[in-house]
Amino acid sequence: MEIIDIVIKIIALVIITIGVIMIYDARKLSKKLFSFGEQNSSAKLLKIVGFIIAVIGALIIILN
């Protein structure tokens, strides 16, 4: 059972990393994915989604 716990923690850390990358690179991602008029709102949305993903990853580690 230790191996399963370690694998779950590694997956949760990857999820947290993806969330943090979404927060910091939201402006670059929105420039690539959306038109110029939608950049501010899409960057805000990407930051919110990145925060939620990071919190979910943290909860997985805490509850494991």
Backbone torsions as a table, in degrees:
resi	resn	phi	psi	omega
1	MET	NA	-19.2	178.7
2	GLU	-66.4	-37.1	-179.3
3	ILE	-64.0	-40.9	179.7
4	ILE	-63.7	-41.2	178.3
5	ASP	-63.0	-41.1	179.6
6	ILE	-65.7	-42.5	179.5
7	VAL	-63.9	-41.9	178.4
8	ILE	-62.9	-41.1	178.8
9	LYS	-66.3	-37.7	178.3
10	ILE	-65.7	-43.1	178.0
11	ILE	-62.9	-40.8	178.1
12	ALA	-64.1	-38.7	177.5
13	LEU	-65.6	-36.8	176.1
14	VAL	-65.2	-40.5	177.8
15	ILE	-62.5	-43.7	177.8
16	ILE	-61.9	-41.8	180.0
17	THR	-63.1	-41.9	177.6
18	ILE	-62.3	-41.0	177.9
19	GLY	-63.0	-43.0	-179.7
20	VAL	-67.7	-38.9	177.5
21	ILE	-64.1	-38.7	177.3
22	MET	-63.5	-36.4	179.9
23	ILE	-67.1	-47.6	-174.5
24	TYR	-78.0	-29.7	-178.3
25	ASP	-105.1	23.6	-176.8
26	ALA	-62.5	-39.5	-178.4
27	ARG	-66.2	-44.3	179.2
28	LYS	-65.4	-41.6	179.5
29	LEU	-65.2	-39.1	-179.8
30	SER	-69.8	-31.8	176.2
31	LYS	-66.3	-37.3	-179.7
32	LYS	-74.2	-38.0	-169.2
33	LEU	-94.9	-27.1	-171.7
34	PHE	-125.1	164.9	178.8
35	SER	-74.7	172.4	-173.5
36	PHE	-64.3	-36.4	-177.9
37	GLY	-67.6	-24.5	-176.2
38	GLU	-100.4	6.4	-173.2
39	GLN	-64.5	-44.3	-176.9
40	ASN	-66.2	-46.5	-179.4
41	SER	-69.9	-35.2	179.2
42	SER	-72.8	-34.3	176.3
43	ALA	-65.3	-40.3	177.2
44	LYS	-63.2	-44.5	179.1
45	LEU	-63.5	-41.7	178.6
46	LEU	-64.7	-36.5	177.4
47	LYS	-66.7	-40.4	179.1
48	ILE	-66.2	-44.8	179.3
49	VAL	-64.5	-40.6	177.2
50	GLY	-62.0	-39.3	177.5
51	PHE	-65.1	-43.3	179.6
52	ILE	-64.1	-41.3	178.1
53	ILE	-63.5	-42.1	179.2
54	ALA	-64.6	-39.0	178.2
55	VAL	-66.6	-40.2	177.8
56	ILE	-61.6	-42.6	176.7
57	GLY	-62.9	-39.3	178.0
58	ALA	-66.4	-39.7	177.8
59	LEU	-64.0	-36.0	177.1
60	ILE	-62.4	-42.2	178.8
61	ILE	-67.1	-43.2	-178.3
62	ILE	-64.7	-43.3	-174.9
63	LEU	-82.0	-9.3	179.0
64	ASN	-82.7	NA	NA
